[in-house]
Amino acid sequence: MSNATLPAGARDPGYPTERENYLTNSSGILSWMFTLDHKRIGLMYLIGVMSAFAVGGLLALAIRLHLLNPNGWMFSGAEANNIYNQVFTLHGAIMVFLFIIPSIPAALGNFLVPVMLGAKDVGFPRLNLSSFYLWVFGALFFVTALFSSGLDTGWTFYTPYSTTTDTSVILATLGAFILGFSSIFTGLNFIVTINTMRPPGMTWFKMPLFLWATYATSIIQVLATPVLGITLLLLIAERTMHIGIFDPEFNGDPVTYQHFFWFYSHPAVYIMILPAFGIISELISVHSHKHIFGYRFIAYSSIAIALLGFLVWGHHMFTAGMSSLTTIVFSALTFTVSVPSAIKVFNWLATMYKGSISLTTPMCYAISFIFLFTIGGLTGLFLGTLATDLHLHDTYFVVAHFHYVMVGGTLIAFLGGVFHWWPKMVGKLYNETHGRIASLLVFLGFNGTFLPQFVLGSRGMPRRYATYDPEFAFLHQLSTFGALLLGMGLLYAFIVLMVSLVKGRRAPANPWGGVTLEWQCTSPPPYYNFERPPVVGDPYDFHSLEWDAENERYVMTEPERKLVPESTPEEVPAHAGGQK
């Protein structure tokens, strides 16, 4: 893109001057370490979670390379099986606690929530900074566990093995405990910010759906995470003092640990996926240039998922010896929680129908998300059904289902969100062609990795095994080659973003044609987000946007629209949604 030449002395409001954005208003490492600016904190979170993802991804590749051969290929010697156990445990723990849970709420959420609200910052800026350093501190415990005696319990820390193994269980559980506080602080901050800092005219049903998803996620973070903290403290106490809660040797019950753990960890699944739903709602609407279909249904379904998510933890334990009545109840509730998720998918498809779809890089990820998450959701029905779960439990079918939801869902949405808001965050445009190629490689590599695992699991291949019967070799090798392709695609996507920092063209304020408030400030945003109060209206009304071919950006075509006076609670009249 080339920008039109402006008259001498004129200033283009779509392109910020060099010193007026949040990246350049102060310099030096200390200005970042002690910043209270939510945008800088979000950017530091983004660097942190992407670093954790890189470590977890390398461990995942090590797992797949080892399974290239039925007798193991990557690790050898007498300790090969123990090393394998430690690698898949740390892969799971790092990916879940350091990447998937904080990735969207902490990184993108911190950057976007105040800007989408037209606010200067979050409600508690100092609490926001402290939550980031708690995340860093918790991550250090996992790194220490990685380089000390390792961890081989699986990311769930199941008792009684976790109370007897010689590996670094206490270090890892302390790390997860600290990370829990970071999650609680982030959730509390967002609840207060969304409740108290909405601008005049932005009622609950004029909020972007990303804010609805973030709000629902924050409720889960505040209510469920303390249960995990208490459970991990009890595990540490059991391991050090043998007080007899989970260890059967001291009259404890290991199934009690599973109940406690999954009471948090299944809601945590929605901590991971609900923000992804919010991102996809934004991407589908903006890149289809069409008003979101069924706004209220999508908003209410986010709250429904948050509440129903607390009632279905027992479906992880169908084989743990619960009564028949209990398992039937949990199975029925599991099918119930799928309804609000399906509502979202159908509304996204209805939004795309007859829309003016632009196949940009973010939209490619959004379409991939719908395909992959649908597979993940439908395969969950087999695991929620008692008769089939007894056969599929603890097989590779569960591994594939989990990854289709968490990676095919959360990671793909995270990537789509990063590419969507990257011009806003850094003020640079990336190469669209290379971005789309990377998204295609990720999509193909992901399916190549995990589709064969559904077949492996249905044929009885157990998960977490370092060696396997030769009859499974072909499918394991196919999965490994898919993982290598997936790794190439993710590396390609990272390179595309990094190259944009050096060679990317300057981004206008609104490169995609979004209507939510973050597209009314410059790219990157000023330190206090807005130079003048933003116009509040329907966040999905594209009627007032027009493509400015000369400057290659979208602009508002209704300058006569008036701001809502701060003294009145009246709403700005919204236009009927329309296409570009």
C-alpha positions as CSV (number, residue, x, y, z in Angstrom):
1,M,0.0,0.0,0.0
2,S,1.1,3.5,-0.7
3,N,-0.2,6.5,1.3
4,A,-1.5,9.6,-0.5
5,T,0.7,12.7,-0.2
6,L,-0.8,15.2,2.2
7,P,-0.5,19.0,1.8
8,A,2.4,20.7,3.6
9,G,1.7,21.1,7.3
10,A,-1.3,18.8,7.3
11,R,-1.6,15.9,9.7
12,D,-3.4,12.7,8.7
13,P,-5.5,11.5,11.7
14,G,-5.3,7.9,10.6
15,Y,-1.5,7.8,10.9
16,P,0.1,8.8,14.3
17,T,3.1,11.0,14.5
18,E,6.3,9.3,15.7
19,R,6.1,10.3,19.4
20,E,2.5,10.1,20.2
21,N,1.8,6.4,20.6
22,Y,2.1,4.1,23.6
23,L,5.3,2.5,22.3
24,T,7.3,5.7,22.0
25,N,5.9,8.0,24.7
26,S,8.7,6.7,27.1
27,S,11.8,4.6,26.6
28,G,14.2,2.4,28.5
29,I,13.7,-1.1,30.1
30,L,12.5,0.4,33.4
31,S,9.7,2.2,31.6
32,W,8.4,-1.2,30.5
33,M,9.1,-3.1,33.8
34,F,7.2,-0.6,35.9
35,T,4.6,0.5,33.4
36,L,0.9,0.8,34.4
37,D,-0.2,1.1,30.8
38,H,-2.5,-1.8,30.0
39,K,-1.3,-1.9,26.4
40,R,2.4,-2.4,27.4
41,I,1.4,-5.0,30.0
42,G,-0.7,-6.8,27.3
43,L,2.3,-6.7,25.0
44,M,4.6,-8.1,27.7
45,Y,2.1,-10.9,28.3
46,L,2.0,-11.6,24.6
47,I,5.8,-12.0,24.5
48,G,5.6,-14.2,27.6
49,V,2.9,-16.6,26.5
50,M,4.4,-16.9,23.0
51,S,7.7,-17.9,24.7
52,A,6.0,-20.4,26.8
53,F,4.2,-21.7,23.7
54,A,7.5,-22.1,21.9
55,V,8.9,-24.2,24.8
56,G,5.7,-26.3,25.0
57,G,5.7,-26.7,21.2
58,L,9.3,-28.0,21.1
59,L,8.4,-30.5,23.8
60,A,5.4,-31.6,21.7
61,L,7.7,-32.2,18.7
62,A,10.0,-34.2,20.9
63,I,7.1,-36.4,21.9
64,R,6.0,-36.9,18.3
65,L,9.5,-37.7,17.1
66,H,9.9,-40.3,19.8
67,L,6.7,-42.0,18.7
68,L,8.0,-42.2,15.1
69,N,9.2,-45.7,16.0
70,P,7.2,-48.3,18.0
71,N,10.2,-48.8,20.3
72,G,10.9,-45.1,20.6
73,W,13.2,-43.0,18.4
74,M,14.0,-39.7,20.3
75,F,15.0,-41.0,23.7
76,S,17.2,-44.0,24.3
77,G,18.8,-45.9,27.2
78,A,17.5,-47.2,30.4
79,E,15.8,-43.9,31.3
80,A,14.1,-43.4,28.0
81,N,10.6,-44.1,29.3
82,N,11.1,-41.9,32.3
83,I,12.3,-39.0,30.1
84,Y,9.3,-39.5,27.8
85,N,7.0,-39.2,30.8
86,Q,8.7,-36.0,32.0
87,V,8.5,-34.5,28.5
88,F,4.8,-35.0,28.0
89,T,4.1,-33.9,31.5
90,L,5.9,-30.6,31.1
91,H,4.4,-30.1,27.6
92,G,0.9,-30.4,29.1
93,A,1.6,-28.3,32.2
94,I,3.4,-25.5,30.3
95,M,0.8,-25.4,27.5
96,V,-2.2,-25.4,29.9
97,F,-1.0,-23.2,32.8
98,L,1.5,-20.9,31.0
99,F,-0.1,-20.5,27.5
100,I,-3.7,-21.6,26.9
101,I,-5.3,-20.2,30.0
102,P,-3.6,-16.7,30.0
103,S,-3.0,-16.3,26.2
104,I,-6.2,-14.5,25.2
105,P,-7.5,-13.0,28.4
106,A,-4.1,-11.7,29.7
107,A,-2.4,-10.8,26.4
108,L,-5.1,-9.7,24.0
109,G,-7.6,-9.0,26.7
110,N,-5.3,-6.6,28.5
111,F,-4.6,-4.7,25.3
112,L,-8.2,-4.6,24.0
113,V,-10.7,-4.4,26.9
114,P,-10.1,-0.8,27.9
115,V,-9.8,0.4,24.3
116,M,-13.0,-1.4,23.3
117,L,-14.6,0.4,26.2
118,G,-13.2,3.8,25.2
119,A,-11.4,3.9,28.6
120,K,-7.9,5.1,29.5
121,D,-6.9,1.9,31.3
122,V,-8.2,-1.0,33.4
123,G,-9.9,-0.4,36.7
124,F,-6.8,-1.4,38.8
125,P,-3.6,-0.7,36.8
126,R,-1.3,-1.7,39.6
127,L,-3.1,-5.0,40.2
128,N,-2.7,-5.5,36.5
129,L,1.0,-5.2,36.6
130,S,1.3,-7.4,39.7
131,S,-0.7,-10.1,37.9
132,F,1.9,-10.1,35.1
133,Y,4.7,-10.5,37.6
134,L,2.9,-13.3,39.3
135,W,2.7,-15.0,35.9
136,V,6.4,-14.5,35.5
137,F,7.1,-15.8,39.0
138,G,4.9,-18.9,38.5
139,A,6.6,-19.6,35.1
140,L,10.0,-19.6,36.9
141,F,8.8,-22.4,39.1
142,F,8.0,-24.5,36.0
143,V,11.4,-23.7,34.4
144,T,13.1,-24.7,37.7
145,A,11.1,-28.0,37.6
146,L,12.2,-28.5,34.0
147,F,15.9,-28.2,34.9
148,S,15.9,-29.9,38.3
149,S,14.4,-33.4,38.7
150,G,11.7,-33.0,36.1
151,L,8.0,-33.8,36.5
152,D,6.4,-37.1,35.4
153,T,2.9,-37.1,36.9
154,G,1.0,-35.8,33.8
155,W,-0.2,-32.2,33.9
156,T,-3.2,-33.2,36.1
157,F,-0.9,-34.2,39.1
158,Y,-3.1,-37.2,39.8
159,T,-2.7,-38.9,43.2
160,P,-1.5,-41.2,44.6
161,Y,1.4,-41.2,42.2
162,S,2.0,-37.4,42.7
163,T,2.4,-38.0,46.4
164,T,5.2,-40.6,46.0
165,T,7.2,-39.7,42.9
166,D,10.7,-38.3,43.3
167,T,10.2,-35.6,40.7
168,S,9.6,-31.8,41.2
169,V,5.9,-32.0,42.1
170,I,6.1,-29.3,44.8
171,L,7.9,-26.9,42.6
172,A,5.4,-27.4,39.8
173,T,2.3,-27.2,42.0
174,L,3.6,-24.0,43.7
175,G,4.1,-22.6,40.2
176,A,0.5,-23.5,39.3
177,F,-0.7,-22.0,42.6
178,I,1.0,-18.7,41.9
179,L,-0.4,-18.7,38.4
180,G,-3.8,-19.1,39.8
181,F,-3.5,-15.8,41.7
182,S,-2.4,-14.1,38.5
183,S,-5.6,-15.5,36.8
184,I,-7.8,-14.3,39.6
185,F,-6.4,-10.8,39.6
186,T,-6.9,-10.6,35.8
187,G,-10.4,-11.8,36.0
188,L,-11.3,-9.4,38.9
189,N,-9.8,-6.5,37.0
190,F,-11.9,-7.2,33.9
191,I,-15.1,-7.6,35.9
192,V,-14.6,-4.2,37.6
193,T,-13.5,-2.5,34.4
194,I,-16.5,-3.7,32.3
195,N,-19.0,-3.0,35.1
196,T,-17.8,0.5,35.9
197,M,-15.9,2.0,33.0
198,R,-18.3,1.6,30.1
199,P,-18.7,5.0,28.4
200,P,-22.1,6.8,28.2
201,G,-24.3,5.1,25.7
202,M,-22.6,1.7,25.8
203,T,-25.2,-0.4,27.5
204,W,-24.7,-4.1,28.0
205,F,-26.2,-4.9,24.6
206,K,-24.0,-2.3,22.8
207,M,-20.8,-4.0,24.1
208,P,-18.7,-5.9,21.5
209,L,-19.1,-9.7,21.9
210,F,-15.4,-10.0,22.8
211,L,-16.2,-8.1,26.0
212,W,-19.1,-10.4,26.7
213,A,-16.8,-13.4,26.3
214,T,-14.1,-11.8,28.5
215,Y,-16.7,-11.0,31.2
216,A,-18.0,-14.6,31.3
217,T,-14.4,-15.9,31.4
218,S,-13.6,-13.5,34.3
219,I,-16.5,-14.9,36.3
220,I,-15.0,-18.4,35.9
221,Q,-11.5,-17.2,36.8
222,V,-12.7,-15.6,40.0
223,L,-15.0,-18.5,41.1
224,A,-13.2,-21.6,40.0
225,T,-9.5,-20.8,40.4
226,P,-9.5,-20.7,44.2
227,V,-10.6,-24.4,44.1
228,L,-7.5,-25.3,42.2
229,G,-5.3,-23.3,44.7
230,I,-6.8,-25.1,47.7
231,T,-6.4,-28.5,45.9
232,L,-2.8,-27.9,45.1
233,L,-2.0,-26.8,48.7
234,L,-3.7,-30.0,50.0
235,L,-1.5,-32.0,47.6
236,I,1.6,-30.3,48.9
237,A,0.5,-30.9,52.5
238,E,-0.3,-34.6,51.6
239,R,3.2,-35.0,50.0
240,T,5.1,-33.4,52.9
241,M,3.1,-34.3,56.0
242,H,1.0,-37.3,54.9
243,I,-2.2,-36.0,56.5
244,G,-4.4,-38.6,54.8
245,I,-6.6,-36.7,52.3
246,F,-5.7,-38.2,48.9
247,D,-3.2,-41.0,49.7
248,P,-4.9,-44.4,50.4
249,E,-1.8,-45.5,52.4
250,F,-3.0,-42.9,55.1
251,N,-6.7,-43.6,54.7
252,G,-7.1,-40.9,52.0
253,D,-9.1,-41.2,48.8
254,P,-7.4,-40.4,45.4
255,V,-10.8,-40.0,43.7
256,T,-11.4,-37.0,46.0
257,Y,-8.4,-35.3,44.3
258,Q,-10.0,-35.9,40.9
259,H,-13.3,-34.3,42.0
260,F,-11.5,-31.3,43.3
261,F,-9.2,-31.0,40.3
262,W,-11.8,-31.3,37.6
263,F,-14.3,-29.0,39.5
264,Y,-11.7,-26.4,38.5
265,S,-10.3,-27.8,35.4
266,H,-13.4,-28.3,33.4
267,P,-14.5,-24.7,34.0
268,A,-10.9,-23.9,33.1
269,V,-11.6,-25.4,29.6
270,Y,-14.1,-22.6,29.2
271,I,-11.5,-20.1,30.5
272,M,-9.5,-21.3,27.5
273,I,-12.3,-21.4,24.9
274,L,-14.7,-18.6,25.8
275,P,-12.3,-15.8,24.9
276,A,-11.7,-17.6,21.6
277,F,-15.4,-17.5,21.0
278,G,-15.3,-13.7,21.5
279,I,-12.4,-13.3,19.0
280,I,-14.2,-15.4,16.4
281,S,-17.4,-13.3,16.8
282,E,-15.4,-10.2,16.0
283,L,-13.5,-11.7,13.1
284,I,-16.5,-13.2,11.4
285,S,-18.5,-10.0,11.6
286,V,-15.7,-7.6,10.6
287,H,-14.3,-9.7,7.7
288,S,-17.8,-10.6,6.4
289,H,-18.6,-6.8,6.6
290,K,-22.0,-7.8,8.0
291,H,-23.9,-7.2,11.2
292,I,-23.4,-10.2,13.6
293,F,-26.4,-12.5,13.4
294,G,-28.2,-13.2,16.8
295,Y,-26.2,-10.8,18.9
296,R,-28.2,-11.5,22.1
297,F,-28.1,-15.3,21.6
298,I,-24.3,-15.2,21.3
299,A,-24.0,-12.9,24.4
300,Y,-26.3,-15.0,26.5
301,S,-24.7,-18.2,25.4
302,S,-21.4,-17.0,26.8
303,I,-22.9,-16.6,30.2
304,A,-24.7,-19.9,29.9
305,I,-21.5,-21.7,29.1
306,A,-19.8,-20.1,32.1
307,L,-22.5,-21.3,34.5
308,L,-23.1,-24.7,33.0
309,G,-19.4,-25.4,32.9
310,F,-19.4,-25.8,36.7
311,L,-21.8,-28.7,36.5
312,V,-20.1,-31.2,34.2
313,W,-16.7,-32.0,35.8
314,G,-17.8,-35.6,36.4
315,H,-17.6,-36.6,32.8
316,H,-13.8,-36.9,33.2
317,M,-14.4,-39.6,35.8
318,F,-16.9,-42.1,34.3
319,T,-14.4,-44.9,34.8
320,A,-13.5,-43.8,38.4
321,G,-16.2,-45.8,40.2
322,M,-19.0,-43.3,40.5
323,S,-22.6,-44.6,40.9
324,S,-24.7,-45.3,37.8
325,L,-27.1,-42.5,38.7
326,T,-24.3,-40.0,39.1
327,T,-22.7,-40.9,35.7
328,I,-26.1,-40.6,34.0
329,V,-26.7,-37.1,35.5
330,F,-23.2,-35.9,34.4
331,S,-23.7,-37.4,30.9
332,A,-27.0,-35.5,30.5
333,L,-25.4,-32.3,31.7
334,T,-22.5,-32.7,29.3
335,F,-24.9,-32.8,26.4
336,T,-26.7,-29.7,27.7
337,V,-23.5,-27.6,27.8
338,S,-23.0,-28.3,24.1
339,V,-26.2,-26.3,23.2
340,P,-24.9,-22.8,23.8
341,S,-21.7,-23.6,21.9
342,A,-23.7,-24.9,18.9
343,I,-25.7,-21.6,19.0
344,K,-22.6,-19.7,18.5
345,V,-21.5,-21.8,15.5
346,F,-24.8,-21.5,13.8
347,N,-24.9,-17.7,14.3
348,W,-21.4,-17.3,12.9
349,L,-22.4,-19.3,9.8
350,A,-25.6,-17.2,9.5
351,T,-23.4,-14.0,9.7
352,M,-21.2,-15.2,6.9
353,Y,-24.2,-16.1,4.7
354,K,-24.6,-13.4,2.0
355,G,-21.8,-11.4,3.6
356,S,-19.1,-9.6,1.7
357,I,-16.4,-11.9,2.9
358,S,-12.8,-10.9,2.6
359,L,-10.4,-13.9,2.8
360,T,-7.8,-12.0,4.9
361,T,-5.4,-13.9,7.1
362,P,-7.6,-13.4,10.3
363,M,-10.7,-14.6,8.3
364,C,-8.7,-17.7,7.2
365,Y,-8.1,-18.5,10.9
366,A,-11.7,-17.8,11.8
367,I,-13.0,-20.3,9.1
368,S,-10.4,-22.8,10.3
369,F,-11.7,-22.4,13.8
370,I,-15.2,-23.2,12.9
371,F,-14.2,-26.3,11.1
372,L,-11.8,-27.6,13.8
373,F,-13.9,-26.6,16.8
374,T,-16.9,-28.3,15.3
375,I,-14.9,-31.5,15.0
376,G,-13.7,-31.1,18.5
377,G,-17.2,-30.5,19.8
378,L,-18.8,-33.4,17.9
379,T,-16.2,-35.9,19.0
380,G,-16.8,-34.8,22.6
381,L,-20.3,-36.3,22.3
382,F,-18.7,-39.8,22.1
383,L,-16.8,-39.1,25.3
384,G,-19.9,-37.8,27.0
385,T,-21.8,-40.9,26.2
386,L,-21.3,-43.6,28.9
387,A,-21.2,-46.6,26.6
388,T,-18.6,-45.3,24.2
389,D,-16.5,-43.4,26.8
390,L,-15.7,-46.7,28.6
391,H,-13.9,-47.8,25.5
392,L,-12.4,-44.5,24.5
393,H,-11.3,-43.2,28.0
394,D,-7.5,-42.7,28.3
395,T,-6.9,-43.5,24.6
396,Y,-5.6,-41.2,21.8
397,F,-9.2,-40.4,21.0
398,V,-9.2,-38.2,24.1
399,V,-5.9,-36.6,23.1
400,A,-7.3,-35.8,19.7
401,H,-10.6,-34.4,21.0
402,F,-8.8,-32.2,23.6
403,H,-6.4,-30.8,21.0
404,Y,-9.1,-30.1,18.5
405,V,-10.9,-28.0,21.1
406,M,-7.8,-26.4,22.8
407,V,-5.4,-26.1,19.8
408,G,-7.9,-26.1,17.0
409,G,-10.1,-23.8,19.0
410,T,-8.1,-21.6,21.4
411,L,-4.7,-21.5,19.5
412,I,-6.3,-20.9,16.1
413,A,-8.5,-18.1,17.5
414,F,-5.5,-16.6,19.3
415,L,-3.6,-16.6,16.0
416,G,-6.5,-15.0,14.3
417,G,-6.8,-12.4,17.0
418,V,-3.1,-11.6,16.9
419,F,-3.2,-11.1,13.1
420,H,-6.4,-9.1,13.3
421,W,-5.2,-6.7,15.9
422,W,-1.5,-6.7,15.0
423,P,-1.8,-3.5,12.9
424,K,-3.4,-1.9,15.9
425,M,-0.9,-3.1,18.4
426,V,2.3,-2.3,16.5
427,G,1.2,0.1,13.8
428,K,2.6,-2.1,11.0
429,L,0.9,-4.1,8.2
430,Y,2.1,-7.7,7.5
431,N,2.3,-9.4,4.1
432,E,-1.2,-10.8,3.5
433,T,-0.1,-13.5,1.0
434,H,2.4,-15.0,3.4
435,G,0.0,-14.7,6.3
436,R,-2.6,-16.8,4.4
437,I,0.0,-19.4,3.3
438,A,1.0,-19.7,7.0
439,S,-2.6,-20.2,8.1
440,L,-3.1,-22.9,5.4
441,L,0.1,-24.8,6.6
442,V,-1.2,-24.6,10.2
443,F,-4.6,-25.9,9.2
444,L,-3.2,-28.8,7.1
445,G,-0.5,-29.6,9.7
446,F,-3.0,-29.6,12.6
447,N,-5.4,-32.0,10.8
448,G,-2.5,-34.2,9.8
449,T,-1.4,-34.4,13.4
450,F,-4.6,-35.1,15.2
451,L,-7.0,-36.8,12.7
452,P,-5.0,-40.0,12.8
453,Q,-5.2,-40.0,16.6
454,F,-9.0,-40.4,16.5
455,V,-8.4,-43.6,14.6
456,L,-5.6,-44.7,16.9
457,G,-7.9,-44.2,19.9
458,S,-10.8,-46.0,18.4
459,R,-8.6,-48.9,17.8
460,G,-7.5,-49.0,21.4
461,M,-4.1,-47.2,21.4
462,P,-3.6,-45.9,25.0
463,R,-2.3,-42.3,25.5
464,R,0.9,-41.5,27.5
465,Y,2.7,-44.7,26.3
466,A,6.3,-44.3,25.3
467,T,6.2,-47.5,23.1
468,Y,3.4,-49.2,21.2
469,D,2.4,-52.2,19.1
470,P,3.8,-52.1,15.6
471,E,0.3,-52.2,14.1
472,F,-0.1,-48.5,15.1
473,A,3.2,-47.4,13.5
474,F,1.7,-46.0,10.3
475,L,-0.8,-43.8,12.0
476,H,1.8,-42.6,14.5
477,Q,4.2,-41.7,11.7
478,L,1.4,-39.8,9.9
479,S,0.7,-37.9,13.0
480,T,4.4,-37.0,13.5
481,F,4.8,-35.7,9.9
482,G,1.7,-33.6,10.5
483,A,3.2,-32.2,13.6
484,L,6.3,-31.2,11.7
485,L,4.2,-29.5,9.1
486,L,2.2,-27.7,11.9
487,G,5.5,-26.6,13.4
488,M,6.6,-25.2,10.1
489,G,3.3,-23.3,9.7
490,L,3.6,-21.8,13.2
491,L,7.2,-20.7,12.6
492,Y,6.2,-19.2,9.2
493,A,3.4,-17.2,10.9
494,F,5.8,-16.0,13.5
495,I,8.3,-14.9,10.8
496,V,5.5,-13.1,8.9
497,L,4.8,-11.0,12.0
498,M,8.4,-10.3,12.8
499,V,9.2,-9.3,9.3
500,S,6.3,-6.8,9.4
501,L,8.0,-5.0,12.3
502,V,11.0,-4.3,10.1
503,K,9.5,-4.0,6.5
504,G,5.8,-3.6,7.1
505,R,4.0,-0.6,5.8
506,R,2.5,1.8,8.3
507,A,-1.0,0.8,9.4
508,P,-4.0,3.1,9.2
509,A,-6.4,3.5,12.1
510,N,-8.9,1.1,10.5
511,P,-7.4,-1.3,8.0
512,W,-10.2,-4.0,8.2
513,G,-13.4,-1.9,8.4
514,G,-14.2,-2.6,12.1
515,V,-16.8,-0.5,14.0
516,T,-15.8,-1.3,17.6
517,L,-14.1,1.6,19.4
518,E,-10.5,0.4,19.1
519,W,-10.7,1.2,15.4
520,Q,-11.4,4.8,16.2
521,C,-8.0,5.5,17.7
522,T,-4.7,5.6,15.8
523,S,-2.5,2.6,15.1
524,P,-0.7,2.2,17.5
525,P,-3.0,3.9,20.0
526,P,-1.9,7.0,22.0
527,Y,-0.8,6.6,25.6
528,Y,-4.3,7.4,26.9
529,N,-5.9,5.5,23.9
530,F,-8.0,8.3,22.4
531,E,-7.2,11.9,21.4
532,R,-10.9,12.7,21.6
533,P,-13.9,10.8,23.0
534,P,-14.9,8.0,20.7
535,V,-18.4,7.7,19.1
536,V,-20.5,5.0,20.8
537,G,-23.0,3.1,18.7
538,D,-23.9,-0.4,17.5
539,P,-20.5,-2.2,17.5
540,Y,-21.6,-4.2,14.4
541,D,-23.2,-1.5,12.3
542,F,-21.1,-1.2,9.1
543,H,-23.5,1.1,7.4
544,S,-21.5,4.2,8.3
545,L,-18.1,2.9,6.9
546,E,-16.7,3.6,3.5
547,W,-13.5,2.5,1.8
548,D,-11.1,5.4,1.2
549,A,-9.3,4.2,-1.9
550,E,-6.8,7.1,-1.9
551,N,-5.5,6.3,1.6
552,E,-6.4,2.6,1.5
553,R,-8.4,2.5,4.7
554,Y,-11.9,2.6,6.1
555,V,-13.4,5.9,7.3
556,M,-16.6,7.0,8.9
557,T,-19.0,8.7,6.5
558,E,-21.2,10.3,9.1
559,P,-19.2,13.2,10.7
560,E,-22.5,14.8,11.7
561,R,-23.2,12.1,14.3
562,K,-23.0,13.5,17.8
563,L,-21.3,12.2,20.8
564,V,-23.3,11.1,23.7
565,P,-23.1,13.9,26.4
566,E,-21.4,12.6,29.5
567,S,-24.3,14.0,31.6
568,T,-27.0,11.8,30.0
569,P,-27.3,8.0,29.8
570,E,-29.1,8.1,26.5
571,E,-27.8,5.8,23.7
572,V,-26.6,6.9,20.3
573,P,-29.2,5.8,17.8
574,A,-27.9,2.8,15.9
575,H,-28.5,2.1,12.2
576,A,-29.6,-1.2,10.8
577,G,-26.6,-3.4,10.0
578,G,-25.5,-3.5,6.5
579,Q,-22.8,-4.7,4.2
580,K,-19.8,-2.8,3.1
